Amino acid sequence: MKMMQKVERMSIKDLSKNEQIALYIRDNPEALSQELMLYVATHYMNYGYIRKRIKELYPKIVKNNIQDNNFVIIPEHYENQE
């Protein structure tokens, strides 16, 4: 509540992105409709989508780390520990 009072006195340009979103949702409760939430859940929290993103990003990450020699070598002595 206190944050909203502070936010209402500021210009929209001076607000952070999260504060702008909070104000928009407060003023437009229909923005979080059930249809929108179902779309977000099925599109962004979908197992297949996550696997697809990993397949897209993994080769780039590995390639960048190989080029930069940015891998950490784990010592072999941990295998001997019981």
C-alpha positions as CSV (number, residue, x, y, z in Angstrom):
1,M,0.0,0.0,0.0
2,K,2.8,2.4,0.9
3,M,4.6,1.6,-2.3
4,M,1.5,2.4,-4.4
5,Q,1.1,5.8,-2.7
6,K,4.7,6.6,-3.5
7,V,4.3,5.3,-7.0
8,E,1.2,7.4,-7.7
9,R,3.0,10.6,-7.0
10,M,5.8,9.8,-9.5
11,S,5.8,10.3,-13.3
12,I,5.3,7.1,-15.2
13,K,8.7,7.6,-16.8
14,D,10.4,7.6,-13.4
15,L,8.9,4.2,-12.4
16,S,10.7,0.9,-12.7
17,K,9.2,-1.7,-15.1
18,N,7.8,-3.7,-12.2
19,E,6.1,-0.6,-10.7
20,Q,4.6,0.2,-14.1
21,I,3.2,-3.3,-14.4
22,A,1.9,-3.2,-10.9
23,L,0.0,0.0,-11.6
24,Y,-1.4,-1.3,-14.9
25,I,-2.6,-4.5,-13.3
26,R,-4.2,-2.6,-10.4
27,D,-6.0,-0.3,-12.8
28,N,-6.9,-3.0,-15.3
29,P,-7.8,-6.2,-13.4
30,E,-9.2,-7.8,-16.5
31,A,-5.6,-7.9,-17.9
32,L,-5.1,-11.1,-15.9
33,S,-7.9,-13.0,-17.4
34,Q,-8.1,-16.8,-17.2
35,E,-7.5,-17.1,-20.9
36,L,-4.3,-15.1,-20.7
37,M,-3.1,-17.1,-17.7
38,L,-3.8,-20.4,-19.5
39,Y,-1.9,-19.2,-22.6
40,V,1.1,-18.1,-20.5
41,A,1.1,-21.4,-18.6
42,T,0.9,-23.6,-21.8
43,H,3.3,-21.5,-23.8
44,Y,6.0,-20.6,-21.3
45,M,5.8,-23.3,-18.6
46,N,5.5,-26.1,-21.1
47,Y,8.0,-29.0,-20.8
48,G,8.4,-29.1,-24.6
49,Y,9.0,-25.4,-24.8
50,I,11.7,-25.6,-22.1
51,R,13.4,-28.5,-23.9
52,K,13.3,-26.6,-27.2
53,R,15.0,-23.6,-25.6
54,I,17.7,-25.8,-24.0
55,K,18.3,-27.3,-27.4
56,E,18.6,-23.8,-28.9
57,L,20.8,-22.3,-26.2
58,Y,23.1,-25.3,-25.2
59,P,25.2,-25.4,-28.4
60,K,25.8,-21.6,-28.2
61,I,26.8,-21.8,-24.5
62,V,29.2,-24.7,-25.1
63,K,30.7,-23.0,-28.2
64,N,31.3,-19.7,-26.3
65,N,32.8,-21.5,-23.4
66,I,35.1,-23.6,-25.6
67,Q,36.3,-20.4,-27.5
68,D,36.9,-18.6,-24.2
69,N,38.4,-21.7,-22.5
70,N,36.0,-21.0,-19.7
71,F,35.4,-24.6,-18.4
72,V,36.2,-25.6,-14.9
73,I,38.1,-28.9,-14.6
74,I,36.9,-31.0,-11.7
75,P,39.7,-32.9,-9.9
76,E,39.5,-36.6,-10.1
77,H,40.1,-37.2,-6.4
78,Y,36.4,-36.8,-5.6
79,E,35.8,-40.2,-7.2
80,N,38.1,-41.9,-4.7
81,Q,36.2,-40.5,-1.7
82,E,33.6,-42.8,-0.1
